Amino acid sequence: MRKRKAKEITLEELHNKYIEEYGKIYTINWQSNAVRIHNYGNSYIKKDKQDSKE
């Protein structure tokens, strides 16, 4: 078994870094989708209320 150099990354470290970065991206995408759906729902409800008043 060869010795690891100081700057080399192990497979476990690489895996953990990947999971961490993927989690950040997933969270950002989830939040933006939630905002988009919320805004669409609000506009739909307002439009529906206006249509029912007429």
PDB file with SEQRES, HELIX, SHEET and CRYST1 records, atoms N, CA, C and O in Angstrom:
SEQRES   1 A   54  MET ARG LYS ARG LYS ALA LYS GLU ILE THR LEU GLU GLU          
SEQRES   2 A   54  LEU HIS ASN LYS TYR ILE GLU GLU TYR GLY LYS ILE TYR          
SEQRES   3 A   54  THR ILE ASN TRP GLN SER ASN ALA VAL ARG ILE HIS ASN          
SEQRES   4 A   54  TYR GLY ASN SER TYR ILE LYS LYS ASP LYS GLN ASP SER          
SEQRES   5 A   54  LYS GLU                                                      
HELIX    1 AA1 LEU A   11  LYS A   53  1                                  43    
CRYST1    1.000    1.000    1.000  90.00  90.00  90.00 P 1           1          
ATOM      1  N   MET A   1       0.849  -1.184   0.000  1.00  0.00           N  
ATOM      2  CA  MET A   1       0.000   0.000   0.000  1.00  0.00           C  
ATOM      3  C   MET A   1       0.890   1.241   0.000  1.00  0.00           C  
ATOM      4  O   MET A   1       1.814   1.354   0.805  1.00  0.00           O  
ATOM      5  N   ARG A   2       0.605   2.157  -0.898  1.00  0.00           N  
ATOM      6  CA  ARG A   2       1.444   3.346  -0.993  1.00  0.00           C  
ATOM      7  C   ARG A   2       0.990   4.403   0.002  1.00  0.00           C  
ATOM      8  O   ARG A   2      -0.162   4.414   0.435  1.00  0.00           O  
ATOM      9  N   LYS A   3       1.904   5.284   0.355  1.00  0.00           N  
ATOM     10  CA  LYS A   3       1.575   6.359   1.286  1.00  0.00           C  
ATOM     11  C   LYS A   3       0.849   7.474   0.546  1.00  0.00           C  
ATOM     12  O   LYS A   3       1.112   7.746  -0.625  1.00  0.00           O  
ATOM     13  N   ARG A   4      -0.047   8.095   1.246  1.00  0.00           N  
ATOM     14  CA  ARG A   4      -0.838   9.175   0.665  1.00  0.00           C  
ATOM     15  C   ARG A   4      -0.093  10.494   0.835  1.00  0.00           C  
ATOM     16  O   ARG A   4       0.433  10.790   1.908  1.00  0.00           O  
ATOM     17  N   LYS A   5      -0.056  11.281  -0.241  1.00  0.00           N  
ATOM     18  CA  LYS A   5       0.542  12.610  -0.155  1.00  0.00           C  
ATOM     19  C   LYS A   5      -0.424  13.529   0.582  1.00  0.00           C  
ATOM     20  O   LYS A   5      -1.621  13.251   0.661  1.00  0.00           O  
ATOM     21  N   ALA A   6       0.094  14.610   1.113  1.00  0.00           N  
ATOM     22  CA  ALA A   6      -0.707  15.520   1.940  1.00  0.00           C  
ATOM     23  C   ALA A   6      -1.892  16.118   1.182  1.00  0.00           C  
ATOM     24  O   ALA A   6      -2.959  16.311   1.764  1.00  0.00           O  
ATOM     25  N   LYS A   7      -1.720  16.412  -0.102  1.00  0.00           N  
ATOM     26  CA  LYS A   7      -2.791  17.082  -0.851  1.00  0.00           C  
ATOM     27  C   LYS A   7      -3.702  16.112  -1.585  1.00  0.00           C  
ATOM     28  O   LYS A   7      -4.682  16.546  -2.191  1.00  0.00           O  
ATOM     29  N   GLU A   8      -3.418  14.832  -1.553  1.00  0.00           N  
ATOM     30  CA  GLU A   8      -4.286  13.853  -2.207  1.00  0.00           C  
ATOM     31  C   GLU A   8      -5.569  13.684  -1.392  1.00  0.00           C  
ATOM     32  O   GLU A   8      -5.560  13.751  -0.163  1.00  0.00           O  
ATOM     33  N   ILE A   9      -6.639  13.470  -2.093  1.00  0.00           N  
ATOM     34  CA  ILE A   9      -7.943  13.308  -1.443  1.00  0.00           C  
ATOM     35  C   ILE A   9      -8.347  11.833  -1.527  1.00  0.00           C  
ATOM     36  O   ILE A   9      -8.153  11.185  -2.556  1.00  0.00           O  
ATOM     37  N   THR A  10      -8.901  11.322  -0.452  1.00  0.00           N  
ATOM     38  CA  THR A  10      -9.336   9.925  -0.450  1.00  0.00           C  
ATOM     39  C   THR A  10     -10.718   9.825  -1.089  1.00  0.00           C  
ATOM     40  O   THR A  10     -11.410  10.828  -1.261  1.00  0.00           O  
ATOM     41  N   LEU A  11     -11.099   8.629  -1.431  1.00  0.00           N  
ATOM     42  CA  LEU A  11     -12.415   8.402  -2.028  1.00  0.00           C  
ATOM     43  C   LEU A  11     -13.521   8.808  -1.057  1.00  0.00           C  
ATOM     44  O   LEU A  11     -14.534   9.373  -1.469  1.00  0.00           O  
ATOM     45  N   GLU A  12     -13.332   8.524   0.215  1.00  0.00           N  
ATOM     46  CA  GLU A  12     -14.332   8.899   1.217  1.00  0.00           C  
ATOM     47  C   GLU A  12     -14.468  10.421   1.305  1.00  0.00           C  
ATOM     48  O   GLU A  12     -15.583  10.937   1.384  1.00  0.00           O  
ATOM     49  N   GLU A  13     -13.348  11.138   1.294  1.00  0.00           N  
ATOM     50  CA  GLU A  13     -13.387  12.600   1.340  1.00  0.00           C  
ATOM     51  C   GLU A  13     -14.062  13.164   0.090  1.00  0.00           C  
ATOM     52  O   GLU A  13     -14.847  14.108   0.170  1.00  0.00           O  
ATOM     53  N   LEU A  14     -13.750  12.581  -1.051  1.00  0.00           N  
ATOM     54  CA  LEU A  14     -14.363  13.005  -2.306  1.00  0.00           C  
ATOM     55  C   LEU A  14     -15.876  12.771  -2.269  1.00  0.00           C  
ATOM     56  O   LEU A  14     -16.658  13.625  -2.684  1.00  0.00           O  
ATOM     57  N   HIS A  15     -16.265  11.619  -1.773  1.00  0.00           N  
ATOM     58  CA  HIS A  15     -17.686  11.279  -1.656  1.00  0.00           C  
ATOM     59  C   HIS A  15     -18.405  12.268  -0.740  1.00  0.00           C  
ATOM     60  O   HIS A  15     -19.481  12.761  -1.078  1.00  0.00           O  
ATOM     61  N   ASN A  16     -17.812  12.556   0.415  1.00  0.00           N  
ATOM     62  CA  ASN A  16     -18.428  13.490   1.361  1.00  0.00           C  
ATOM     63  C   ASN A  16     -18.550  14.892   0.768  1.00  0.00           C  
ATOM     64  O   ASN A  16     -19.564  15.564   0.955  1.00  0.00           O  
ATOM     65  N   LYS A  17     -17.517  15.327   0.054  1.00  0.00           N  
ATOM     66  CA  LYS A  17     -17.551  16.647  -0.583  1.00  0.00           C  
ATOM     67  C   LYS A  17     -18.644  16.695  -1.651  1.00  0.00           C  
ATOM     68  O   LYS A  17     -19.367  17.685  -1.761  1.00  0.00           O  
ATOM     69  N   TYR A  18     -18.760  15.630  -2.431  1.00  0.00           N  
ATOM     70  CA  TYR A  18     -19.796  15.558  -3.467  1.00  0.00           C  
ATOM     71  C   TYR A  18     -21.186  15.645  -2.841  1.00  0.00           C  
ATOM     72  O   TYR A  18     -22.033  16.397  -3.321  1.00  0.00           O  
ATOM     73  N   ILE A  19     -21.424  14.894  -1.789  1.00  0.00           N  
ATOM     74  CA  ILE A  19     -22.728  14.894  -1.118  1.00  0.00           C  
ATOM     75  C   ILE A  19     -23.036  16.288  -0.575  1.00  0.00           C  
ATOM     76  O   ILE A  19     -24.164  16.766  -0.694  1.00  0.00           O  
ATOM     77  N   GLU A  20     -22.044  16.936   0.016  1.00  0.00           N  
ATOM     78  CA  GLU A  20     -22.230  18.272   0.574  1.00  0.00           C  
ATOM     79  C   GLU A  20     -22.577  19.288  -0.521  1.00  0.00           C  
ATOM     80  O   GLU A  20     -23.505  20.081  -0.361  1.00  0.00           O  
ATOM     81  N   GLU A  21     -21.842  19.263  -1.616  1.00  0.00           N  
ATOM     82  CA  GLU A  21     -22.089  20.209  -2.711  1.00  0.00           C  
ATOM     83  C   GLU A  21     -23.431  19.922  -3.389  1.00  0.00           C  
ATOM     84  O   GLU A  21     -24.168  20.850  -3.721  1.00  0.00           O  
ATOM     85  N   TYR A  22     -23.747  18.654  -3.593  1.00  0.00           N  
ATOM     86  CA  TYR A  22     -25.031  18.290  -4.195  1.00  0.00           C  
ATOM     87  C   TYR A  22     -26.177  18.759  -3.303  1.00  0.00           C  
ATOM     88  O   TYR A  22     -27.192  19.249  -3.797  1.00  0.00           O  
ATOM     89  N   GLY A  23     -26.013  18.610  -2.001  1.00  0.00           N  
ATOM     90  CA  GLY A  23     -27.033  19.055  -1.055  1.00  0.00           C  
ATOM     91  C   GLY A  23     -27.291  20.546  -1.154  1.00  0.00           C  
ATOM     92  O   GLY A  23     -28.439  20.986  -1.079  1.00  0.00           O  
ATOM     93  N   LYS A  24     -26.231  21.327  -1.322  1.00  0.00           N  
ATOM     94  CA  LYS A  24     -26.384  22.778  -1.463  1.00  0.00           C  
ATOM     95  C   LYS A  24     -27.172  23.109  -2.727  1.00  0.00           C  
ATOM     96  O   LYS A  24     -28.098  23.919  -2.695  1.00  0.00           O  
ATOM     97  N   ILE A  25     -26.802  22.484  -3.830  1.00  0.00           N  
ATOM     98  CA  ILE A  25     -27.475  22.738  -5.106  1.00  0.00           C  
ATOM     99  C   ILE A  25     -28.936  22.311  -5.026  1.00  0.00           C  
ATOM    100  O   ILE A  25     -29.822  23.039  -5.475  1.00  0.00           O  
ATOM    101  N   TYR A  26     -29.189  21.136  -4.456  1.00  0.00           N  
ATOM    102  CA  TYR A  26     -30.554  20.625  -4.335  1.00  0.00           C  
ATOM    103  C   TYR A  26     -31.405  21.569  -3.495  1.00  0.00           C  
ATOM    104  O   TYR A  26     -32.555  21.839  -3.841  1.00  0.00           O  
ATOM    105  N   THR A  27     -30.846  22.075  -2.390  1.00  0.00           N  
ATOM    106  CA  THR A  27     -31.583  22.978  -1.508  1.00  0.00           C  
ATOM    107  C   THR A  27     -31.928  24.270  -2.222  1.00  0.00           C  
ATOM    108  O   THR A  27     -33.049  24.766  -2.105  1.00  0.00           O  
ATOM    109  N   ILE A  28     -30.968  24.824  -2.966  1.00  0.00           N  
ATOM    110  CA  ILE A  28     -31.213  26.062  -3.712  1.00  0.00           C  
ATOM    111  C   ILE A  28     -32.311  25.839  -4.743  1.00  0.00           C  
ATOM    112  O   ILE A  28     -33.214  26.666  -4.871  1.00  0.00           O  
ATOM    113  N   ASN A  29     -32.247  24.735  -5.477  1.00  0.00           N  
ATOM    114  CA  ASN A  29     -33.265  24.442  -6.490  1.00  0.00           C  
ATOM    115  C   ASN A  29     -34.631  24.221  -5.852  1.00  0.00           C  
ATOM    116  O   ASN A  29     -35.645  24.683  -6.375  1.00  0.00           O  
ATOM    117  N   TRP A  30     -34.658  23.521  -4.731  1.00  0.00           N  
ATOM    118  CA  TRP A  30     -35.914  23.258  -4.038  1.00  0.00           C  
ATOM    119  C   TRP A  30     -36.545  24.563  -3.570  1.00  0.00           C  
ATOM    120  O   TRP A  30     -37.753  24.757  -3.711  1.00  0.00           O  
ATOM    121  N   GLN A  31     -35.730  25.459  -3.012  1.00  0.00           N  
ATOM    122  CA  GLN A  31     -36.247  26.735  -2.521  1.00  0.00           C  
ATOM    123  C   GLN A  31     -36.794  27.583  -3.668  1.00  0.00           C  
ATOM    124  O   GLN A  31     -37.855  28.193  -3.536  1.00  0.00           O  
ATOM    125  N   SER A  32     -36.082  27.626  -4.784  1.00  0.00           N  
ATOM    126  CA  SER A  32     -36.557  28.436  -5.913  1.00  0.00           C  
ATOM    127  C   SER A  32     -37.840  27.844  -6.495  1.00  0.00           C  
ATOM    128  O   SER A  32     -38.733  28.588  -6.899  1.00  0.00           O  
ATOM    129  N   ASN A  33     -37.941  26.528  -6.540  1.00  0.00           N  
ATOM    130  CA  ASN A  33     -39.175  25.895  -7.026  1.00  0.00           C  
ATOM    131  C   ASN A  33     -40.338  26.171  -6.083  1.00  0.00           C  
ATOM    132  O   ASN A  33     -41.459  26.411  -6.532  1.00  0.00           O  
ATOM    133  N   ALA A  34     -40.080  26.140  -4.786  1.00  0.00           N  
ATOM    134  CA  ALA A  34     -41.133  26.401  -3.805  1.00  0.00           C  
ATOM    135  C   ALA A  34     -41.646  27.831  -3.944  1.00  0.00           C  
ATOM    136  O   ALA A  34     -42.853  28.066  -3.871  1.00  0.00           O  
ATOM    137  N   VAL A  35     -40.746  28.781  -4.142  1.00  0.00           N  
ATOM    138  CA  VAL A  35     -41.146  30.179  -4.321  1.00  0.00           C  
ATOM    139  C   VAL A  35     -41.962  30.330  -5.598  1.00  0.00           C  
ATOM    140  O   VAL A  35     -42.987  31.013  -5.602  1.00  0.00           O  
ATOM    141  N   ARG A  36     -41.517  29.702  -6.674  1.00  0.00           N  
ATOM    142  CA  ARG A  36     -42.225  29.788  -7.954  1.00  0.00           C  
ATOM    143  C   ARG A  36     -43.638  29.212  -7.833  1.00  0.00           C  
ATOM    144  O   ARG A  36     -44.597  29.809  -8.322  1.00  0.00           O  
ATOM    145  N   ILE A  37     -43.762  28.069  -7.192  1.00  0.00           N  
ATOM    146  CA  ILE A  37     -45.075  27.432  -7.019  1.00  0.00           C  
ATOM    147  C   ILE A  37     -45.970  28.285  -6.118  1.00  0.00           C  
ATOM    148  O   ILE A  37     -47.163  28.435  -6.384  1.00  0.00           O  
ATOM    149  N   HIS A  38     -45.395  28.837  -5.061  1.00  0.00           N  
ATOM    150  CA  HIS A  38     -46.148  29.699  -4.148  1.00  0.00           C  
ATOM    151  C   HIS A  38     -46.682  30.927  -4.888  1.00  0.00           C  
ATOM    152  O   HIS A  38     -47.853  31.282  -4.747  1.00  0.00           O  
ATOM    153  N   ASN A  39     -45.828  31.568  -5.670  1.00  0.00           N  
ATOM    154  CA  ASN A  39     -46.251  32.757  -6.424  1.00  0.00           C  
ATOM    155  C   ASN A  39     -47.325  32.401  -7.450  1.00  0.00           C  
ATOM    156  O   ASN A  39     -48.296  33.139  -7.614  1.00  0.00           O  
ATOM    157  N   TYR A  40     -47.156  31.290  -8.130  1.00  0.00           N  
ATOM    158  CA  TYR A  40     -48.160  30.857  -9.105  1.00  0.00           C  
ATOM    159  C   TYR A  40     -49.490  30.585  -8.409  1.00  0.00           C  
ATOM    160  O   TYR A  40     -50.547  30.980  -8.901  1.00  0.00           O  
ATOM    161  N   GLY A  41     -49.434  29.912  -7.271  1.00  0.00           N  
ATOM    162  CA  GLY A  41     -50.657  29.606  -6.527  1.00  0.00           C  
ATOM    163  C   GLY A  41     -51.367  30.863  -6.074  1.00  0.00           C  
ATOM    164  O   GLY A  41     -52.591  30.955  -6.167  1.00  0.00           O  
ATOM    165  N   ASN A  42     -50.604  31.841  -5.580  1.00  0.00           N  
ATOM    166  CA  ASN A  42     -51.219  33.098  -5.145  1.00  0.00           C  
ATOM    167  C   ASN A  42     -51.883  33.823  -6.304  1.00  0.00           C  
ATOM    168  O   ASN A  42     -53.003  34.315  -6.164  1.00  0.00           O  
ATOM    169  N   SER A  43     -51.213  33.895  -7.440  1.00  0.00           N  
ATOM    170  CA  SER A  43     -51.801  34.591  -8.592  1.00  0.00           C  
ATOM    171  C   SER A  43     -53.037  33.845  -9.094  1.00  0.00           C  
ATOM    172  O   SER A  43     -54.006  34.474  -9.520  1.00  0.00           O  
ATOM    173  N   TYR A  44     -53.013  32.529  -9.049  1.00  0.00           N  
ATOM    174  CA  TYR A  44     -54.161  31.727  -9.485  1.00  0.00           C  
ATOM    175  C   TYR A  44     -55.356  31.955  -8.561  1.00  0.00           C  
ATOM    176  O   TYR A  44     -56.488  32.091  -9.025  1.00  0.00           O  
ATOM    177  N   ILE A  45     -55.101  31.997  -7.262  1.00  0.00           N  
ATOM    178  CA  ILE A  45     -56.179  32.211  -6.288  1.00  0.00           C  
ATOM    179  C   ILE A  45     -56.772  33.605  -6.454  1.00  0.00           C  
ATOM    180  O   ILE A  45     -57.991  33.771  -6.421  1.00  0.00           O  
ATOM    181  N   LYS A  46     -55.904  34.620  -6.635  1.00  0.00           N  
ATOM    182  CA  LYS A  46     -56.397  35.988  -6.832  1.00  0.00           C  
ATOM    183  C   LYS A  46     -57.237  36.078  -8.098  1.00  0.00           C  
ATOM    184  O   LYS A  46     -58.287  36.720  -8.106  1.00  0.00           O  
ATOM    185  N   LYS A  47     -56.777  35.438  -9.162  1.00  0.00           N  
ATOM    186  CA  LYS A  47     -57.518  35.454 -10.423  1.00  0.00           C  
ATOM    187  C   LYS A  47     -58.861  34.744 -10.247  1.00  0.00           C  
ATOM    188  O   LYS A  47     -59.883  35.209 -10.750  1.00  0.00           O  
ATOM    189  N   ASP A  48     -58.854  33.625  -9.536  1.00  0.00           N  
ATOM    190  CA  ASP A  48     -60.081  32.865  -9.305  1.00  0.00           C  
ATOM    191  C   ASP A  48     -61.077  33.690  -8.497  1.00  0.00           C  
ATOM    192  O   ASP A  48     -62.274  33.661  -8.782  1.00  0.00           O  
ATOM    193  N   LYS A  49     -60.598  34.427  -7.490  1.00  0.00           N  
ATOM    194  CA  LYS A  49     -61.479  35.275  -6.681  1.00  0.00           C  
ATOM    195  C   LYS A  49     -62.073  36.397  -7.521  1.00  0.00           C  
ATOM    196  O   LYS A  49     -63.252  36.725  -7.383  1.00  0.00           O  
ATOM    197  N   GLN A  50     -61.253  36.989  -8.396  1.00  0.00           N  
ATOM    198  CA  GLN A  50     -61.747  38.065  -9.254  1.00  0.00           C  
ATOM    199  C   GLN A  50     -62.795  37.535 -10.228  1.00  0.00           C  
ATOM    200  O   GLN A  50     -63.798  38.202 -10.482  1.00  0.00           O  
ATOM    201  N   ASP A  51     -62.572  36.355 -10.767  1.00  0.00           N  
ATOM    202  CA  ASP A  51     -63.529  35.760 -11.700  1.00  0.00           C  
ATOM    203  C   ASP A  51     -64.850  35.432 -11.011  1.00  0.00           C  
ATOM    204  O   ASP A  51     -65.913  35.554 -11.621  1.00  0.00           O  
ATOM    205  N   SER A  52     -64.793  35.019  -9.754  1.00  0.00           N  
ATOM    206  CA  SER A  52     -66.021  34.645  -9.051  1.00  0.00           C  
ATOM    207  C   SER A  52     -66.825  35.875  -8.632  1.00  0.00           C  
ATOM    208  O   SER A  52     -68.036  35.776  -8.434  1.00  0.00           O  
ATOM    209  N   LYS A  53     -66.171  37.035  -8.492  1.00  0.00           N  
ATOM    210  CA  LYS A  53     -66.875  38.270  -8.130  1.00  0.00           C  
ATOM    211  C   LYS A  53     -67.668  38.818  -9.306  1.00  0.00           C  
ATOM    212  O   LYS A  53     -68.667  39.509  -9.107  1.00  0.00           O  
ATOM    213  N   GLU A  54     -67.247  38.526 -10.506  1.00  0.00           N  
ATOM    214  CA  GLU A  54     -67.907  39.072 -11.701  1.00  0.00           C  
ATOM    215  C   GLU A  54     -69.215  38.408 -11.990  1.00  0.00           C  
ATOM    216  O   GLU A  54     -69.885  38.760 -12.962  1.00  0.00           O  
TER     217      GLU A  54                                                      
END                                                                             
